[in-house]
Structures are given as structure tokens and as C-alpha cells.
Amino acid sequence: MTSRPASERRTILVTGGTGTLGAELVSRLARGSHASVVVLTRGTARPRPAVPPNVQMLTGDVRCGPTFGLDSSDAATLREHITDIVHCVADTTFNRPLAEARATNVAGTQAVLAFAKECQHLERMACFSTVYVAGRTTGCFAEQDVGGADGFVNSYEQSKAEMEAVVRDAMRELPIAIYRLSTIIGDSRTGEVTGLNAIHHALRLLYQGLAPMVPGQETGLVDLIPVDFAAKASHYLFEHEFSPGATCHLCAGAAGSATLGALLDATMTAFERYRPAWRKRSIARPAIVELETYELFVRSVEEAGNQVLLQATRAVQAFACQLAYPKVFDNRHAGVVLARAGIAAPNVLEYYDRVVRWCVEKNWGTAS
Ligand SMILES: NC(=O)c1ccc[n+]([C@@H]2O[C@H](COP(=O)([O-])OP(=O)(O)OC[C@H]3O[C@@H](n4cnc5c(N)ncnc54)[C@H](OP(=O)(O)O)[C@@H]3O)[C@@H](O)[C@H]2O)c1
């Protein structure tokens, strides 16, 4: 790789730049630098308003190999200009068949890495991962840990761990940092949720009184982060503290997390506050049970054959089982660097109420 002439602008390729994280990152990258930003997606995600003039949208698919299905001369022109890559594309559904999850998360990442190797002016690349590559591990999970020794709770975790192995291999040739995010729950300022995930589906089940129990422990910590922190922290690390070969945890950690019991209490309180009629339904706080008991409940839902309940329970199950493997994510490397810049994840209980309020008042994004 050769450095670009100082007179030339940076061109940053952001794969998945319309997603929950990607959209926030793109606006920061486009705003904060004199760079051109190229966003690569399949173009199926919800359109985002107001694309700044230095952002170009490209339609492609990382599952199509290193040209992403672009015309070969367009791909060559792109390779010629790219100085930075921020790889956000992922299949973030927790319960896909493993082969499908791998097609985007592993093979798709291999395609982006093969593309990167052909970029003569590439200076740095970030690959986004999840702290849940830890899988079924319990206790402390650190930035240098690889995870997966005890297996995984779902195909998403497994495919992201496999993705990391591929990325670490490519680090021998390319300047790459891995940014592992904790679960994004919403915007800490507004409560807005731009991408519903299993947590929000679980909240809806609780609201509907369809989740009599959750697995886990009353005192187990649940690590959640707001999207504004995820974008601000990763943008800062990428732009100002880029460290090739590093793996950084962008998470709430012990200080910013709440216990499962406290989160359930906060959920019930917010339901009552923002939908007073909900109180009349006398829905009890779900019991926190052993994983075996929860799995028995899931089996009984399957046998009962109520399709609505079954689909909802399955969507939540792939995440809920993770609660039975309590862990704390150690973020001392990234945490120290970010603290110097005054960036830290807020404690989830400082903004959680706003997220639940958004879910209730916007009916989980279906109300205008
Ligand atoms: N959100 C979280 O809670 C969370 C937590 C931990 C880690 N992460 C990681 O952070 C990164 C960003 O996550 P996110 O939540 O922003 O994801 P997301 O909201 O699901 O967005 C995925 C993005 O990738 C694009 N995409 C998906 N498949 C594609 C393909 N085959 N080819 C090209 N583009 C494709 C999507 O647009 P189209 O559908 O239009 O293609 C969209 O822009 C991922 O690596 C994820 O694993 C996220």
C-alpha cells in the first residue's frame, strides 16, 4: 500500500452505511472531515433523509465477491480512490440458519478484505463486531479474548466470531482495527430506535403480557449502549486514535450496566407511566428463571401451536438465552483512550426510560 499524495482527499468506503450504526457514522464522517464518503448497501434498508453532498450511495452486495456485483470498471475506480474502509455490513438477525449468517458475516467480510487488499492507497480499515463473540462464556470477557470456547447461543454470535478469525488473519497484511459493540438499544437523547432488535421484540412481548418468564439471574448485569455513544466512540477511535491490530470493546462495562432485575423493574415502571391503561391489565413482572425452565416454556409454546406467540417467542429466544450466561465486558483498552477524550457510555438507567417511552408511544415504530 502506498500513501496518498497530501493534496488528495480521503475517500472513505462505509459498507452498511444505512444501518443502525452505519447511518450515524456516515453523518459524522461526512460532517467532520473533508472526505468523500461512499456508502455501499443493497439498497433495501429504510431510506434515510438528507444525504450530504459529499456522500455517494452505491448499490452492491458483499455476498457477490470482491467487486460487490459492481461493474468491473466501477469497482476498479473505487479501489483507486479508497483511503479508508469502515465495514459495518452484517446480517444482524440472531436466528438465521448458520449458512445464511456466514454468507454475509464471514464470506461477505472476506470479499471486503479481498477488495481492501487491492486498494493501493488504503490507510486504515475498521471492522465492526460484537462483544457477544464471547458466546456462552461467563465472567469477565476482555478485549484480547477470542471467545467461543464454550459454544455460542445463536448463529449471529458464531458467524461474527468466525468473521473475527478471518479479520485477524488479514491483519498481517492490512491496517485493521476491530471494534466490538455491545447491544445498541436506542438513542440516549431521544429514545428513538432506528433498528428493532431482539431486545425491542422482548419489550413488546413483555408489554403484551406474553413473556411470563425470562432466563437469567436477578443480579446478572445486562450490557446495553446507546447508538449515539457507539457512533461517537467508534468515530473518535477511527479518526483520532486508530491502532492497527487492536480490538476495542465499545460497551457499557460494569459501571454503565444495570442488573436484569433493575431493567425489568424499570420496564414495568415505564409501561405504567407512558400507558396508564396498561396498569389495568395487571401484567406481572416476568419471573427470572433457570435456563432449563425457560426452555421448557419455549417447548410448551411450540406444542400449543399459537403461531403469533410462537414467532414472537422464537425471535426473542435467540437473545434471551444469552441472559443465562452472565458476563462483564472489560473495556480497559478502549475505555482509557476514550476517557481521555471525555467519551464514556452513560449508565443505561439514565436513558432507558426514554427508549421504552419511544417504543410505547411509537408502538415499536409502527405509529407515526
Ligand atoms: N446494532 C447492534 O446492536 C450491534 C451490536 C453489536 C455489533 N453490531 C455490529 O455493528 C455493525 C453494524 O450493525 P447495525 O446494527 O448497524 O446493522 P444493521 O442495522 O442490521 O444494518 C446492516 C447494514 O448492512 C447493509 N447490508 C446487509 N447485508 C448486506 C449485503 N449483503 N451487502 C451489502 N450491504 C448489506 C444493510 O443495508 P441493505 O439491507 O440495504 O443492504 C444495512 O446498511 C455490524 O457489524 C454488527 O454486527 C451491531
The ligand as a MOL file (V3000), in Angstrom:
LIG
                    3D

  0  0  0     0  0            999 V3000
M  V30 BEGIN CTAB
M  V30 COUNTS 48 52 0 0 0
M  V30 BEGIN ATOM
M  V30 1 N -26.8750 -2.8610 16.3790 0
M  V30 2 C -26.3280 -3.5330 17.3680 0
M  V30 3 O -26.8980 -3.6780 18.4620 0
M  V30 4 C -24.9600 -4.1470 17.1960 0
M  V30 5 C -24.3890 -4.7660 18.3170 0
M  V30 6 C -23.1550 -5.3570 18.1980 0
M  V30 7 C -22.4880 -5.3080 16.9910 0
M  V30 8 N -23.0420 -4.7060 15.9180 0 CHG=1
M  V30 9 C -22.2940 -4.7120 14.6490 0
M  V30 10 O -22.2110 -3.3880 14.1660 0
M  V30 11 C -22.2640 -3.4190 12.7260 0
M  V30 12 C -23.4050 -2.5540 12.2500 0
M  V30 13 O -24.6100 -3.1020 12.7700 0
M  V30 14 P -26.0280 -2.4130 12.5250 0
M  V30 15 O -26.8630 -2.6890 13.7190 0
M  V30 16 O -25.8320 -1.0250 12.0740 0 CHG=-1
M  V30 17 O -26.5890 -3.3150 11.3420 0
M  V30 18 P -27.9740 -3.1470 10.5820 0
M  V30 19 O -28.7680 -2.0450 11.1850 0
M  V30 20 O -28.5820 -4.5130 10.5090 0
M  V30 21 O -27.5440 -2.6630 9.1270 0
M  V30 22 C -26.8950 -3.5360 8.2340 0
M  V30 23 C -26.4090 -2.7130 7.0580 0
M  V30 24 O -25.7440 -3.5790 6.1440 0
M  V30 25 C -26.3790 -3.4970 4.8520 0
M  V30 26 N -26.2990 -4.8470 4.2710 0
M  V30 27 C -26.7820 -6.0020 4.8190 0
M  V30 28 N -26.4650 -7.0360 4.0470 0
M  V30 29 C -25.7370 -6.5480 3.0120 0
M  V30 30 C -25.0840 -7.1440 1.9000 0
M  V30 31 N -25.1430 -8.4740 1.6870 0
M  V30 32 N -24.4000 -6.3580 1.0330 0
M  V30 33 C -24.3440 -5.0010 1.2210 0
M  V30 34 N -24.9470 -4.3790 2.2570 0
M  V30 35 C -25.6290 -5.1490 3.1520 0
M  V30 36 C -27.7950 -3.0060 5.1540 0
M  V30 37 O -28.3910 -2.3130 4.0720 0
M  V30 38 P -29.2500 -3.1210 2.9580 0
M  V30 39 O -30.2060 -4.0110 3.7170 0
M  V30 40 O -29.9250 -2.0390 2.1630 0
M  V30 41 O -28.2530 -3.8870 2.1770 0
M  V30 42 C -27.5080 -2.0100 6.2760 0
M  V30 43 O -26.9880 -0.8030 5.7480 0
M  V30 44 C -22.3840 -4.8880 12.3480 0
M  V30 45 O -21.1110 -5.4160 12.0900 0
M  V30 46 C -22.9580 -5.5380 13.5720 0
M  V30 47 O -22.6020 -6.9220 13.6610 0
M  V30 48 C -24.2810 -4.1230 15.9800 0
M  V30 END ATOM
M  V30 BEGIN BOND
M  V30 1 1 1 2
M  V30 2 2 2 3
M  V30 3 1 2 4
M  V30 4 1 4 5
M  V30 5 2 4 48
M  V30 6 2 5 6
M  V30 7 1 6 7
M  V30 8 2 7 8
M  V30 9 1 8 9
M  V30 10 1 8 48
M  V30 11 1 9 10
M  V30 12 1 9 46
M  V30 13 1 10 11
M  V30 14 1 11 12
M  V30 15 1 11 44
M  V30 16 1 12 13
M  V30 17 1 13 14
M  V30 18 2 14 15
M  V30 19 1 14 16
M  V30 20 1 14 17
M  V30 21 1 17 18
M  V30 22 2 18 19
M  V30 23 1 18 20
M  V30 24 1 18 21
M  V30 25 1 21 22
M  V30 26 1 22 23
M  V30 27 1 23 24
M  V30 28 1 23 42
M  V30 29 1 24 25
M  V30 30 1 25 26
M  V30 31 1 25 36
M  V30 32 1 26 27
M  V30 33 1 26 35
M  V30 34 2 27 28
M  V30 35 1 28 29
M  V30 36 1 29 30
M  V30 37 2 29 35
M  V30 38 1 30 31
M  V30 39 2 30 32
M  V30 40 1 32 33
M  V30 41 2 33 34
M  V30 42 1 34 35
M  V30 43 1 36 37
M  V30 44 1 36 42
M  V30 45 1 37 38
M  V30 46 2 38 39
M  V30 47 1 38 40
M  V30 48 1 38 41
M  V30 49 1 42 43
M  V30 50 1 44 45
M  V30 51 1 44 46
M  V30 52 1 46 47
M  V30 END BOND
M  V30 END CTAB
M  END
